Amino acid sequence: MKKKQPGWGPVEQPEQHYLVEPRHLAGGGDLRHVTEYLRASGWKDKSKTGGPLVFDSPDKSIRIGYDPFTQPGGWTISGKQTASQEAWHAMLGKQVPVEIVAGVTDALHRPRSAHAPNVWAPLTQQGWTTERRQHFTAVSPDRNTWLQFHQSGTGEAYWWAGARTEHGPTWDAIFTPTTPMHLVQEFSAALADPTPVMRPLGRVPASSRIRTTSVSVLPSELGAWQQARITAARAATWAGNSWAAGRPRATARPHAAASSARARR
């Protein structure tokens, strides 16, 4: 029987990818960046074969969907009304980069910061300019993307973000005014993040307004990066569940316990 020689067998071939910046013009990307994180965080996949993607949160209070078959299509995130939160809704178009969508969906699993949310802070920290006209607006340094708190004369309000290239509008995102403010802040932070995002060959938008850097990536490296994100989601979910399980339960007051002991005599 022949022994297998070291180094024999299929050799892994690198694949060409591109680092794209600014990220807000990088195109939609791989949906699994969002959906696999949801699965690892305990969300229930309610999708039907061949239909839109649908995920419900473990407590069934939030639903995330992705529908590429309708117009304009894209992501929808809806929260039910609770004792402390009004019902809310967000729509993010198909070409919103998944890394920006994940800024919102990942935040659904993290505890809120003790600090009051500030939607504009992540933008101004990255050089976005603010305009105080009829609607308060922040505009990216390249002037191709914006976030606006839009309030009409009738009192109706919503958060509106959008992007455009030389070919016209690229995507829109709308949040109802009842959307938890920390989620809108996480969206703005992901939107303003200067870190380039990776896209495979053939998935880079045709625009003179983006900058690309060619990189060679092994499939195993891509797999490792994806697995690291999934592992982080599982660890965060485990930590959250452990914290909830470890909270002290309500116990009888000392005088109540003493009264009960006297009653048993």
Secondary structure, 3 states (H helix, E strand, C coil): CCCCCCCCCCCCCCEEEEEEECHHHCCCCCCHHHHHHHHHCCCEECCCCCCCEEEECCCCCEEEEEECCCCCCEEEEEECCCCCCCCEEEEECCCCCHHHHHHHHHHCCCCCCCCCCCCCHHHHHCCCEEEECCCEEEECCCCCEEEEEEECCCCCEEEEEEEEECCEEEEEEEECCCCCHHHHHHHHHHHHCCCCEEEECCCCCCCCCCEEEEEEECHHHHHHHHHHHHHHHHHHHHHHHHHHHHCCCCCCCHHHHHHHHHHHC
